[in-house]
Amino acid sequence: DPRTLEPHYALLPVWMLHTRWKEQDFLFAMNGQTGKLIGDLPVDKGRVAAWFAGISIPLMILTALIMLL
């Protein structure tokens, strides 16, 4: 009956996660069944740059060596 105003519990497998990183707050939700995350996760720009350089520089060297042969 939609006119009945009684509270009902809803148990959802969702975890709300909060973390603080480099003076910034990050809030995201995790599905308890699938483990999927929704929200903005902290990213270290230095690590991203190092990862990109670690992949791209060897590929450029390999390409240059192949072109010389």
MDAnalysis code that builds the backbone (N, CA, C; Angstrom):
import MDAnalysis as mda
import numpy as np

u = mda.Universe.empty(207, n_residues=69, atom_resindex=np.repeat(np.arange(69), 3), trajectory=True)
u.add_TopologyAttr("name", ["N", "CA", "C"] * 69)
u.add_TopologyAttr("resid", np.arange(1, 70))
u.add_TopologyAttr("resname", ["ASP", "PRO", "ARG", "THR", "LEU", "GLU", "PRO", "HIS", "TYR", "ALA", "LEU", "LEU", "PRO", "VAL", "TRP", "MET", "LEU", "HIS", "THR", "ARG", "TRP", "LYS", "GLU", "GLN", "ASP", "PHE", "LEU", "PHE", "ALA", "MET", "ASN", "GLY", "GLN", "THR", "GLY", "LYS", "LEU", "ILE", "GLY", "ASP", "LEU", "PRO", "VAL", "ASP", "LYS", "GLY", "ARG", "VAL", "ALA", "ALA", "TRP", "PHE", "ALA", "GLY", "ILE", "SER", "ILE", "PRO", "LEU", "MET", "ILE", "LEU", "THR", "ALA", "LEU", "ILE", "MET", "LEU", "LEU"])
u.atoms.positions = np.array([
    [0.854, -1.182, 0.000],
    [0.000, 0.000, 0.000],
    [0.897, 1.241, 0.000],
    [0.851, 2.084, -1.012],
    [1.738, 3.249, -1.084],
    [1.422, 4.324, -0.052],
    [0.274, 4.272, 0.585],
    [-0.071, 5.291, 1.581],
    [0.507, 4.974, 2.951],
    [1.009, 3.777, 3.143],
    [1.574, 3.388, 4.427],
    [2.967, 3.993, 4.569],
    [3.188, 4.690, 5.657],
    [4.482, 5.327, 5.898],
    [5.210, 4.580, 7.008],
    [5.843, 3.507, 6.647],
    [6.615, 2.729, 7.600],
    [8.053, 2.624, 7.094],
    [8.994, 2.704, 8.007],
    [10.385, 2.563, 7.554],
    [10.705, 1.110, 7.213],
    [11.521, 0.938, 6.196],
    [11.983, -0.386, 5.792],
    [13.495, -0.319, 5.585],
    [14.159, -1.366, 5.975],
    [15.600, -1.438, 5.783],
    [15.918, -1.977, 4.391],
    [16.935, -1.421, 3.807],
    [17.437, -1.923, 2.526],
    [18.924, -2.214, 2.718],
    [19.287, -3.468, 2.626],
    [20.685, -3.852, 2.786],
    [21.317, -3.977, 1.403],
    [22.208, -3.079, 1.109],
    [22.853, -3.050, -0.199],
    [24.336, -3.368, -0.041],
    [24.897, -4.139, -0.938],
    [26.328, -4.443, -0.841],
    [27.187, -3.322, -1.422],
    [27.146, -2.152, -0.784],
    [27.922, -1.005, -1.255],
    [28.764, -0.490, -0.096],
    [30.028, -0.244, -0.361],
    [30.933, 0.304, 0.637],
    [31.286, 1.729, 0.230],
    [31.129, 2.652, 1.147],
    [31.545, 4.035, 0.917],
    [32.941, 4.184, 1.514],
    [33.889, 4.629, 0.702],
    [35.277, 4.729, 1.129],
    [35.740, 6.179, 1.065],
    [36.465, 6.579, 2.091],
    [36.979, 7.948, 2.164],
    [38.463, 7.869, 2.495],
    [39.259, 8.631, 1.764],
    [40.694, 8.678, 2.046],
    [41.198, 10.104, 1.872],
    [42.284, 10.405, 2.526],
    [42.913, 11.715, 2.410],
    [44.319, 11.481, 1.876],
    [44.673, 12.191, 0.788],
    [45.978, 12.026, 0.161],
    [46.471, 13.383, -0.287],
    [47.641, 13.769, 0.181],
    [48.245, 15.064, -0.148],
    [47.267, 16.214, 0.086],
    [46.695, 16.231, 1.268],
    [45.782, 17.299, 1.708],
    [44.515, 17.414, 0.873],
    [44.133, 16.346, 0.168],
    [42.881, 16.327, -0.581],
    [42.046, 15.153, -0.105],
    [40.729, 15.367, -0.031],
    [39.810, 14.303, 0.352],
    [39.270, 13.615, -0.892],
    [39.190, 12.296, -0.834],
    [38.652, 11.502, -1.930],
    [37.568, 10.596, -1.379],
    [36.415, 10.596, -2.025],
    [35.287, 9.770, -1.629],
    [34.866, 8.943, -2.835],
    [34.732, 7.643, -2.625],
    [34.264, 6.795, -3.705],
    [33.485, 5.632, -3.132],
    [32.719, 4.979, -3.994],
    [31.876, 3.853, -3.594],
    [32.377, 2.590, -4.278],
    [32.282, 1.476, -3.549],
    [32.697, 0.193, -4.106],
    [31.539, -0.784, -4.031],
    [31.228, -1.423, -5.157],
    [30.200, -2.452, -5.201],
    [30.752, -3.679, -4.485],
    [30.045, -4.132, -3.458],
    [30.510, -5.252, -2.657],
    [30.474, -6.585, -3.374],
    [29.702, -6.697, -4.439],
    [29.617, -7.960, -5.169],
    [30.634, -8.044, -6.299],
    [30.822, -6.948, -7.022],
    [31.714, -6.978, -8.183],
    [33.076, -6.350, -7.907],
    [33.179, -5.498, -6.891],
    [34.437, -4.827, -6.591],
    [34.702, -3.607, -7.450],
    [33.735, -3.197, -8.269],
    [33.917, -2.024, -9.130],
    [33.875, -0.755, -8.286],
    [34.738, 0.207, -8.645],
    [34.825, 1.470, -7.930],
    [34.233, 2.598, -8.757],
    [33.588, 3.521, -8.053],
    [33.059, 4.727, -8.681],
    [33.587, 5.900, -7.873],
    [34.192, 6.852, -8.548],
    [34.727, 8.017, -7.868],
    [36.084, 8.378, -8.447],
    [36.665, 9.427, -7.926],
    [37.973, 9.891, -8.380],
    [39.041, 9.370, -7.435],
    [39.914, 8.534, -7.959],
    [41.007, 8.005, -7.159],
    [42.208, 8.934, -7.270],
    [43.013, 9.021, -6.225],
    [44.191, 9.884, -6.289],
    [45.212, 9.351, -7.288],
    [45.833, 10.273, -8.014],
    [46.827, 9.908, -9.026],
    [48.104, 10.693, -8.750],
    [49.225, 10.005, -8.732],
    [50.523, 10.642, -8.557],
    [51.077, 10.973, -9.943],
    [51.166, 12.256, -10.267],
    [51.595, 12.678, -11.603],
    [53.026, 12.251, -11.906],
    [53.876, 12.206, -10.895],
    [55.255, 11.766, -11.101],
    [55.329, 10.307, -11.522],
    [54.526, 9.465, -10.892],
    [54.512, 8.048, -11.263],
    [53.937, 7.840, -12.659],
    [52.919, 8.617, -13.004],
    [52.342, 8.504, -14.350],
    [53.385, 8.893, -15.392],
    [54.123, 9.974, -15.144],
    [55.160, 10.412, -16.083],
    [56.275, 9.371, -16.186],
    [56.677, 8.792, -15.054],
    [57.728, 7.772, -15.070],
    [57.264, 6.530, -15.818],
    [56.020, 6.138, -15.627],
    [55.482, 4.970, -16.326],
    [55.457, 5.222, -17.834],
    [54.976, 6.405, -18.226],
    [54.913, 6.753, -19.647],
    [56.311, 6.770, -20.264],
    [57.268, 7.370, -19.566],
    [58.640, 7.424, -20.075],
    [59.246, 6.024, -20.147],
    [58.950, 5.195, -19.168],
    [59.481, 3.833, -19.151],
    [58.967, 2.982, -20.293],
    [57.787, 3.299, -20.798],
    [57.229, 2.567, -21.938],
    [57.672, 3.199, -23.262],
    [57.576, 4.525, -23.356],
    [57.792, 5.186, -24.647],
    [59.264, 5.250, -25.061],
    [60.176, 5.473, -24.137],
    [61.600, 5.598, -24.504],
    [62.151, 4.289, -25.075],
    [61.934, 3.139, -24.424],
    [62.408, 1.890, -25.053],
    [61.764, 1.616, -26.414],
    [60.491, 1.973, -26.572],
    [59.842, 1.784, -27.870],
    [60.459, 2.674, -28.942],
    [60.809, 3.903, -28.582],
    [61.461, 4.800, -29.543],
    [62.838, 4.272, -29.928],
    [63.591, 3.762, -28.955],
    [64.914, 3.204, -29.241],
    [64.790, 1.982, -30.144],
    [63.836, 1.113, -29.842],
    [63.615, -0.079, -30.662],
    [63.223, 0.295, -32.088],
    [62.364, 1.285, -32.234],
    [61.951, 1.745, -33.563],
    [63.143, 2.312, -34.329],
    [63.990, 3.087, -33.655],
    [65.171, 3.656, -34.314],
    [66.125, 2.555, -34.762],
    [66.316, 1.527, -33.925],
    [67.202, 0.423, -34.301],
    [66.652, -0.357, -35.485],
    [65.351, -0.570, -35.515],
    [64.732, -1.288, -36.632],
    [64.867, -0.487, -37.924],
    [64.728, 0.825, -37.837],
    [64.829, 1.662, -39.037],
    [66.259, 1.708, -39.575],
    [67.259, 1.525, -38.710],
    [68.657, 1.532, -39.152],
    [69.048, 0.236, -39.848],
    [68.333, -0.833, -39.588],
    [68.676, -2.125, -40.212],
    [68.204, -2.204, -41.592],
])
